[in-house]
Amino acid sequence: MAHSQNSLGKSMKPLLSSTRVLWFLFLGSLVVAVIAAAGVAGDQGLMSAVGMTVVSFSAGAALLRRSFDRAVRRHLHPFDTTGGDLAPVRERLRKTVVEVDDQ
């Protein structure tokens, strides 16, 4: 079944942003990386371990970002005028950090 790039991307995004899938990718890839490093000899084992570690850390970073976004939403809930969009909040935080650094 042939899919265009747009339809495939639209169908994969909700799946890959699921918390369960991210945890599976994080932990599963980390386990595979350890097994590949210990069980496969030579450069192939090393490169497999490095690749799976990159996948694992990417999923972990997505989980951390999601956790940060939830914490910001909880903290700003009484004053939230953004409708759930965190881009303006991130921009305000960046401006605050820049102002503090300039002083």
N, C-alpha and C positions, 0 to 999 in steps of 0.2 A: 504494500500500500504506500503510495507516494504522498509525502507531505511537503508542503512548502515550508520554508524556514520560519515564516511568521506563525503558521498554525502549530508547528511543533514547539516553538518557543512559548507560545501562549498556553499550551497544554502542559508543559514541563514546569513552568514557573510556580504554580500553586503546589505541585508535588515537592519540588526542591526547597520551598520555603516552609514546609511543614516541620514542626519541632521534632516530631518522631523521626522523620527522615534525616534531619540534621544530626540528631544524636546517633542514629545508626551509622551515618557516614563518618562521624567523628570517632566513635569507639571501634567500629568495624575496620576502618582503614588503619587505625593505630595498631590493632591486633595483627592485621595482615602485614603491616610494615615490620613489626617485631619478628613475626614468623619468617618473612622473606629475608630479613637480615641474618637470622640464625640458621635458616634451613637451606637457603640457596647460596651456593659458593660463587665467589668471584664477583666480577663487575655486574652481572645480571642481578644478583641478590642485592647489591648495594644500590643500583639504580631503581630497582623495584621498591626498595625500602624508602628511598628518597621521594619517589613519586607518590607513594601512598601516604607518606608523612605530609606532603604538601596538601593532598586532598583532605587529610584529617585536620590539619591546622586551619584550612580554609573553612571547613564546616564549623570548627570551634570558634573561629572569628565571627562567623554569622550568628552563632548562638550568643556570643558575648554582646554583639551589637543589638540583637533582639532584646536581651536582658537590660541593656542600657536604655533602649527606647521605652521599654515598659516602666523602668524606674523613673524616667523623666515624665512620662504620662501620669504616673501616680503622684509625683511631686507637684505637677502643674495642674492637676485635675480641677481644683476649685477656680483657677484663673484661666483655664484653657479657652482661648478664643480662636484657636487655629483649626478647629474641627477635626482634630486628630492628626493633622499634617505636622510633622516635626521639623520640616525644613526651616521655617522661621525661628524655631527654638534653637536649632543648631547655629543659625546665623547670629542670633543674639549672644549665644555662648562664645562664638568665635570673636565677636566684637569686644566682649567683656575681657577675654583673655588678652587680646591685642592691646586694649586700653591699660590693663594692669602691667603688661610687659613694657609699655612705653613710659610708664611712670618711674 
